[in-house]
Amino acid sequence: MAKWQKGQSGNPSGKPKGCRHKATRAALKLLEGDLKAITKKCIKAAKDGDLAAVKLILDKFIPAARELPITLKLPKIGGVADIPKVLNAILKAVAGGEITPEQGQSLAAMLEAYRRATETADLEARITALEQIGENQ
């Protein structure tokens, strides 16, 4: 029997895509042939007002709002000076219900990452210019 080194996976490529857990496979085997009928019955129960069925359908069949793509018209970003305008547009979209607060927070985090990256590139350019001036003196 081969010994694995600590931290080394016996399967470095990981689980194959689409591979299901054995418990999931067993449950699907038990429901084989009945899954369509059960799903239809659950949908009918939800339509008849069964809140547990409604919750089940919303939780399992419809992706969470944070996972849905959003369409939002934002001002163009030409540089760091434009970030407040874009952030203001995001805040208005959240306040107006166009996007969720979580989506707004994600967009704001992207803006912050853009600001940091731009600032870092600007600082690097300034340091390089100062070093060149120092070498020429």
C-alpha positions in Angstrom: 0.0 0.0 0.0 1.5 3.3 -1.1 1.8 6.0 1.5 0.8 9.5 0.6 2.9 12.5 1.6 1.2 14.9 4.0 -0.8 17.5 2.0 -0.6 15.4 -1.2 -3.9 14.3 -2.7 -4.5 10.8 -4.0 -6.5 12.4 -6.7 -4.9 15.6 -7.8 -7.4 16.3 -10.6 -10.3 16.1 -8.1 -13.7 14.7 -8.4 -14.9 14.4 -12.0 -17.4 17.2 -13.0 -21.0 16.0 -12.6 -20.0 13.2 -10.3 -22.6 12.8 -7.5 -22.2 11.7 -3.9 -23.1 8.1 -3.2 -26.0 9.2 -1.0 -27.4 11.4 -3.8 -27.1 8.5 -6.2 -28.9 6.2 -3.8 -31.7 8.7 -3.3 -32.1 9.2 -7.0 -32.2 5.4 -7.5 -35.0 5.2 -4.9 -37.0 7.9 -6.6 -36.4 6.5 -10.1 -39.5 6.9 -12.1 -41.3 8.8 -9.4 -39.2 12.0 -9.5 -41.3 13.7 -12.2 -44.6 12.9 -10.4 -43.2 14.1 -7.0 -42.0 17.3 -8.6 -45.4 17.9 -10.2 -47.2 17.2 -6.9 -44.9 19.7 -5.1 -45.6 22.4 -7.7 -49.3 21.7 -7.4 -49.1 22.0 -3.6 -47.2 25.3 -3.9 -49.9 26.6 -6.3 -52.6 25.5 -3.8 -50.9 27.6 -1.1 -48.7 25.1 0.7 -46.0 27.4 2.0 -43.5 24.5 2.7 -43.8 23.5 -0.9 -43.3 27.1 -2.0 -40.2 27.4 0.1 -38.9 24.1 -1.2 -39.4 25.2 -4.8 -37.8 28.6 -4.3 -34.9 27.2 -2.4 -34.1 24.3 -4.7 -35.3 25.2 -8.2 -34.7 28.9 -8.5 -31.1 30.3 -8.1 -30.5 32.8 -5.4 -30.8 36.4 -6.5 -27.1 37.0 -5.7 -26.2 34.4 -8.4 -28.3 36.0 -11.1 -26.6 38.3 -13.6 -27.5 42.0 -13.3 -27.9 44.7 -15.9 -27.1 48.1 -14.5 -26.1 51.2 -16.5 -23.1 52.8 -14.8 -21.0 55.9 -15.6 -17.8 55.2 -17.5 -14.7 55.0 -15.3 -11.8 56.9 -16.9 -9.8 57.0 -13.6 -10.0 57.1 -9.9 -11.8 60.5 -9.9 -14.8 58.8 -11.5 -15.3 56.2 -8.7 -17.6 58.5 -6.5 -20.0 58.9 -9.5 -20.1 55.2 -10.1 -20.6 54.4 -6.4 -23.4 57.0 -6.3 -25.1 55.2 -9.2 -24.7 51.8 -7.4 -26.2 53.3 -4.2 -29.2 54.7 -6.1 -29.7 51.3 -7.8 -29.8 49.6 -4.4 -32.1 52.3 -2.9 -34.4 52.0 -5.9 -34.6 48.2 -5.7 -32.9 47.7 -9.1 -30.2 45.5 -7.4 -29.9 43.8 -4.0 -27.8 45.3 -1.3 -25.5 42.2 -1.7 -25.1 43.0 -5.4 -24.3 46.6 -4.6 -21.8 45.5 -2.1 -20.1 43.3 -4.6 -20.0 46.1 -7.2 -18.5 48.5 -4.6 -15.9 45.9 -3.7 -14.9 45.7 -7.4 -14.6 49.5 -7.5 -12.4 49.4 -4.4 -10.2 46.7 -6.1 -10.0 48.9 -9.2 -9.0 51.9 -7.0 -6.2 49.9 -5.2 -4.9 48.5 -8.5 -4.9 51.9 -10.1 -3.2 53.5 -7.1 -0.6 50.8 -7.0 0.2 51.2 -10.7 0.4 55.0 -10.2 2.8 54.7 -7.2 5.0 52.2 -9.2 5.2 54.7 -12.1 6.1 57.5 -9.7 8.8 55.5 -7.9 10.3 54.5 -11.3 10.3 58.1 -12.4 12.0 59.2 -9.2 14.6 56.4 -9.5 15.4 57.5 -13.0 15.8 61.1 -11.9 18.1 60.0 -9.0 20.2 57.9 -11.5 20.6 60.9 -13.8 21.9 63.3 -11.1 
